[in-house]
Amino acid sequence: MAQANRRTWQSFEEMRNAAEEGDPTAQCSLGIACQTGQGIPQDYPEAVKWLRRAAEQSDPTAQCYLGFCYQTGLGVPQEYGQAAKWFREAAEQGDPAAQFNLGVLYETGQGVTQNYAEAVKWYHAAAEQGEPQAQFNLGVFYETGQVVPQNFREAARWYRAAAEQECAPAQCNLGLCYETGRGVPQNIHEAVKWFCRAARAGDKTAQHNLGVYYATIEAAEEATSGSKSETTEGAAAT
């Protein structure tokens, strides 16, 4: 969950003093430092304390991080309903990470009633702000035609947006789009390019697809070589 346009302090003590004086941005930053162990010992309950103080002052980044704490059980008992509450608070303020996370809860039915239309709504909001995981998930909805009309061009568009941000599953799916010609002109070279990028990032499906591609090439070369050999032998016999 990236932060943008956040205030910085000259020292950790300066940040802590500001947090103790009630500055929500300082409280949020202190909470994140406690959660990640950046510059101080990792302390999840302490992280929750500071994130909650900032979240209650409507800091969207703190609200998103606090939702994540409840979603994963870091420093608090795992409670999806509370996760959804805090993600919603931040999502409605336009936080893209919170919008994506709220979309996930709606897609899975954790903490909220499962609702694919709501999931797509929040994925779309986050995707428009450049959130790569949301762009990938939105692409899947367009490819499968679930909730939204099936649209391979839209699927490929969102896969590309996520793929260019190094989202490996999106790179793999964009490769499949090029391999099959769904939503883009069929282009095996482009397909292999995206499979390679995804495979290097560890995507198992892309690695499998590359394996199949190279095995097919090898089989074709062997068949061509065998055919040429038979022709040569036949010519020599005559």
Contacts in CASP RR format, 6 or more apart in sequence:
PFRMAT RR
TARGET T0000
AUTHOR 0000-0000-0000
METHOD contacts of the structure
MODEL  1
MAQANRRTWQSFEEMRNAAEEGDPTAQCSLGIACQTGQGIPQDYPEAVKW
LRRAAEQSDPTAQCYLGFCYQTGLGVPQEYGQAAKWFREAAEQGDPAAQF
NLGVLYETGQGVTQNYAEAVKWYHAAAEQGEPQAQFNLGVFYETGQVVPQ
NFREAARWYRAAAEQECAPAQCNLGLCYETGRGVPQNIHEAVKWFCRAAR
AGDKTAQHNLGVYYATIEAAEEATSGSKSETTEGAAAT
1 61 0 8 1.000
1 64 0 8 1.000
1 65 0 8 1.000
1 68 0 8 1.000
1 97 0 8 1.000
2 97 0 8 1.000
3 32 0 8 1.000
3 61 0 8 1.000
6 25 0 8 1.000
6 28 0 8 1.000
6 29 0 8 1.000
6 61 0 8 1.000
7 25 0 8 1.000
7 26 0 8 1.000
7 29 0 8 1.000
9 15 0 8 1.000
9 18 0 8 1.000
9 26 0 8 1.000
9 29 0 8 1.000
12 33 0 8 1.000
12 39 0 8 1.000
12 40 0 8 1.000
15 26 0 8 1.000
15 29 0 8 1.000
15 30 0 8 1.000
15 33 0 8 1.000
16 26 0 8 1.000
16 30 0 8 1.000
18 25 0 8 1.000
18 26 0 8 1.000
19 26 0 8 1.000
19 27 0 8 1.000
19 29 0 8 1.000
19 30 0 8 1.000
19 50 0 8 1.000
19 53 0 8 1.000
22 53 0 8 1.000
22 57 0 8 1.000
24 53 0 8 1.000
24 54 0 8 1.000
24 57 0 8 1.000
24 58 0 8 1.000
24 59 0 8 1.000
24 62 0 8 1.000
25 54 0 8 1.000
25 59 0 8 1.000
27 50 0 8 1.000
27 51 0 8 1.000
27 53 0 8 1.000
27 54 0 8 1.000
27 57 0 8 1.000
27 59 0 8 1.000
27 62 0 8 1.000
28 50 0 8 1.000
28 51 0 8 1.000
28 54 0 8 1.000
28 59 0 8 1.000
28 61 0 8 1.000
28 62 0 8 1.000
28 65 0 8 1.000
30 50 0 8 1.000
31 46 0 8 1.000
31 47 0 8 1.000
31 48 0 8 1.000
31 49 0 8 1.000
31 50 0 8 1.000
31 51 0 8 1.000
31 54 0 8 1.000
31 62 0 8 1.000
31 65 0 8 1.000
32 38 0 8 1.000
32 47 0 8 1.000
32 51 0 8 1.000
32 61 0 8 1.000
32 65 0 8 1.000
33 39 0 8 1.000
33 40 0 8 1.000
33 47 0 8 1.000
34 40 0 8 1.000
34 42 0 8 1.000
34 43 0 8 1.000
34 44 0 8 1.000
34 46 0 8 1.000
34 47 0 8 1.000
34 50 0 8 1.000
35 42 0 8 1.000
35 44 0 8 1.000
35 47 0 8 1.000
35 51 0 8 1.000
35 65 0 8 1.000
35 69 0 8 1.000
35 74 0 8 1.000
36 42 0 8 1.000
37 43 0 8 1.000
44 69 0 8 1.000
44 74 0 8 1.000
44 75 0 8 1.000
45 75 0 8 1.000
45 76 0 8 1.000
47 65 0 8 1.000
47 69 0 8 1.000
47 74 0 8 1.000
47 75 0 8 1.000
48 66 0 8 1.000
48 69 0 8 1.000
48 74 0 8 1.000
48 75 0 8 1.000
48 76 0 8 1.000
51 62 0 8 1.000
51 65 0 8 1.000
51 66 0 8 1.000
51 69 0 8 1.000
52 62 0 8 1.000
52 66 0 8 1.000
53 62 0 8 1.000
54 61 0 8 1.000
54 62 0 8 1.000
55 62 0 8 1.000
55 63 0 8 1.000
55 66 0 8 1.000
55 86 0 8 1.000
55 89 0 8 1.000
58 89 0 8 1.000
58 93 0 8 1.000
60 89 0 8 1.000
60 90 0 8 1.000
60 93 0 8 1.000
60 94 0 8 1.000
60 95 0 8 1.000
60 98 0 8 1.000
61 90 0 8 1.000
61 95 0 8 1.000
63 86 0 8 1.000
63 87 0 8 1.000
63 89 0 8 1.000
63 90 0 8 1.000
63 93 0 8 1.000
63 95 0 8 1.000
63 98 0 8 1.000
64 86 0 8 1.000
64 87 0 8 1.000
64 90 0 8 1.000
64 95 0 8 1.000
64 97 0 8 1.000
64 98 0 8 1.000
64 101 0 8 1.000
66 86 0 8 1.000
67 82 0 8 1.000
67 83 0 8 1.000
67 85 0 8 1.000
67 86 0 8 1.000
67 87 0 8 1.000
67 98 0 8 1.000
67 101 0 8 1.000
68 74 0 8 1.000
68 83 0 8 1.000
68 101 0 8 1.000
69 75 0 8 1.000
69 76 0 8 1.000
70 76 0 8 1.000
70 78 0 8 1.000
70 79 0 8 1.000
70 80 0 8 1.000
70 81 0 8 1.000
70 82 0 8 1.000
70 83 0 8 1.000
70 86 0 8 1.000
71 78 0 8 1.000
71 80 0 8 1.000
71 83 0 8 1.000
71 87 0 8 1.000
71 101 0 8 1.000
71 105 0 8 1.000
71 110 0 8 1.000
72 78 0 8 1.000
73 79 0 8 1.000
76 82 0 8 1.000
80 105 0 8 1.000
80 110 0 8 1.000
80 111 0 8 1.000
80 112 0 8 1.000
81 110 0 8 1.000
81 111 0 8 1.000
81 112 0 8 1.000
83 101 0 8 1.000
83 105 0 8 1.000
83 110 0 8 1.000
83 111 0 8 1.000
84 102 0 8 1.000
84 105 0 8 1.000
84 110 0 8 1.000
84 111 0 8 1.000
84 112 0 8 1.000
86 98 0 8 1.000
87 98 0 8 1.000
87 99 0 8 1.000
87 101 0 8 1.000
87 102 0 8 1.000
87 105 0 8 1.000
88 98 0 8 1.000
88 102 0 8 1.000
89 98 0 8 1.000
90 97 0 8 1.000
90 98 0 8 1.000
91 98 0 8 1.000
91 99 0 8 1.000
91 101 0 8 1.000
91 102 0 8 1.000
91 122 0 8 1.000
91 125 0 8 1.000
94 125 0 8 1.000
94 129 0 8 1.000
96 125 0 8 1.000
96 126 0 8 1.000
96 129 0 8 1.000
96 130 0 8 1.000
96 131 0 8 1.000
96 134 0 8 1.000
97 126 0 8 1.000
97 131 0 8 1.000
99 122 0 8 1.000
99 123 0 8 1.000
99 125 0 8 1.000
99 126 0 8 1.000
99 129 0 8 1.000
99 131 0 8 1.000
99 134 0 8 1.000
100 122 0 8 1.000
100 123 0 8 1.000
100 126 0 8 1.000
100 131 0 8 1.000
100 133 0 8 1.000
100 134 0 8 1.000
100 137 0 8 1.000
102 122 0 8 1.000
103 118 0 8 1.000
103 119 0 8 1.000
103 121 0 8 1.000
103 122 0 8 1.000
103 123 0 8 1.000
103 126 0 8 1.000
103 134 0 8 1.000
104 110 0 8 1.000
104 119 0 8 1.000
104 137 0 8 1.000
105 111 0 8 1.000
105 112 0 8 1.000
106 112 0 8 1.000
106 114 0 8 1.000
106 115 0 8 1.000
106 116 0 8 1.000
106 118 0 8 1.000
106 119 0 8 1.000
106 122 0 8 1.000
107 114 0 8 1.000
107 116 0 8 1.000
107 119 0 8 1.000
107 137 0 8 1.000
108 114 0 8 1.000
109 115 0 8 1.000
112 118 0 8 1.000
116 141 0 8 1.000
116 146 0 8 1.000
116 147 0 8 1.000
117 147 0 8 1.000
119 137 0 8 1.000
119 147 0 8 1.000
120 138 0 8 1.000
120 141 0 8 1.000
120 147 0 8 1.000
120 148 0 8 1.000
122 134 0 8 1.000
123 134 0 8 1.000
123 137 0 8 1.000
123 138 0 8 1.000
123 141 0 8 1.000
124 134 0 8 1.000
124 138 0 8 1.000
125 134 0 8 1.000
126 134 0 8 1.000
127 134 0 8 1.000
127 135 0 8 1.000
127 138 0 8 1.000
127 158 0 8 1.000
127 161 0 8 1.000
130 161 0 8 1.000
130 165 0 8 1.000
132 161 0 8 1.000
132 162 0 8 1.000
132 165 0 8 1.000
132 166 0 8 1.000
132 167 0 8 1.000
132 170 0 8 1.000
133 162 0 8 1.000
133 167 0 8 1.000
135 158 0 8 1.000
135 159 0 8 1.000
135 161 0 8 1.000
135 162 0 8 1.000
135 165 0 8 1.000
135 167 0 8 1.000
135 170 0 8 1.000
136 158 0 8 1.000
136 159 0 8 1.000
136 162 0 8 1.000
136 167 0 8 1.000
136 169 0 8 1.000
136 170 0 8 1.000
136 173 0 8 1.000
138 158 0 8 1.000
139 154 0 8 1.000
139 155 0 8 1.000
139 158 0 8 1.000
139 159 0 8 1.000
139 173 0 8 1.000
140 155 0 8 1.000
140 173 0 8 1.000
141 147 0 8 1.000
141 148 0 8 1.000
142 148 0 8 1.000
142 150 0 8 1.000
142 151 0 8 1.000
142 152 0 8 1.000
142 154 0 8 1.000
142 155 0 8 1.000
142 158 0 8 1.000
143 150 0 8 1.000
143 152 0 8 1.000
143 155 0 8 1.000
143 173 0 8 1.000
143 182 0 8 1.000
144 150 0 8 1.000
145 151 0 8 1.000
148 154 0 8 1.000
152 177 0 8 1.000
152 182 0 8 1.000
152 183 0 8 1.000
153 183 0 8 1.000
153 184 0 8 1.000
155 173 0 8 1.000
155 177 0 8 1.000
155 182 0 8 1.000
155 183 0 8 1.000
156 174 0 8 1.000
156 177 0 8 1.000
156 182 0 8 1.000
156 183 0 8 1.000
156 184 0 8 1.000
158 170 0 8 1.000
159 170 0 8 1.000
159 171 0 8 1.000
159 173 0 8 1.000
159 174 0 8 1.000
159 177 0 8 1.000
160 170 0 8 1.000
160 174 0 8 1.000
161 170 0 8 1.000
162 170 0 8 1.000
163 170 0 8 1.000
163 171 0 8 1.000
163 174 0 8 1.000
163 194 0 8 1.000
163 197 0 8 1.000
166 197 0 8 1.000
166 201 0 8 1.000
168 197 0 8 1.000
168 198 0 8 1.000
168 201 0 8 1.000
168 202 0 8 1.000
168 203 0 8 1.000
168 206 0 8 1.000
169 198 0 8 1.000
169 203 0 8 1.000
169 205 0 8 1.000
171 194 0 8 1.000
171 195 0 8 1.000
171 197 0 8 1.000
171 198 0 8 1.000
171 201 0 8 1.000
171 203 0 8 1.000
171 206 0 8 1.000
172 194 0 8 1.000
172 195 0 8 1.000
172 198 0 8 1.000
172 203 0 8 1.000
172 205 0 8 1.000
172 206 0 8 1.000
172 209 0 8 1.000
174 194 0 8 1.000
175 190 0 8 1.000
175 191 0 8 1.000
175 193 0 8 1.000
175 194 0 8 1.000
175 195 0 8 1.000
175 198 0 8 1.000
175 206 0 8 1.000
175 209 0 8 1.000
176 182 0 8 1.000
176 191 0 8 1.000
176 209 0 8 1.000
177 183 0 8 1.000
177 184 0 8 1.000
177 191 0 8 1.000
178 184 0 8 1.000
178 185 0 8 1.000
178 186 0 8 1.000
178 187 0 8 1.000
178 188 0 8 1.000
178 190 0 8 1.000
178 191 0 8 1.000
178 194 0 8 1.000
179 186 0 8 1.000
179 188 0 8 1.000
179 191 0 8 1.000
179 209 0 8 1.000
180 186 0 8 1.000
181 187 0 8 1.000
184 190 0 8 1.000
188 213 0 8 1.000
191 213 0 8 1.000
192 210 0 8 1.000
192 213 0 8 1.000
194 206 0 8 1.000
195 206 0 8 1.000
195 209 0 8 1.000
195 210 0 8 1.000
195 213 0 8 1.000
196 206 0 8 1.000
196 210 0 8 1.000
197 206 0 8 1.000
198 205 0 8 1.000
198 206 0 8 1.000
199 206 0 8 1.000
199 207 0 8 1.000
199 210 0 8 1.000
END
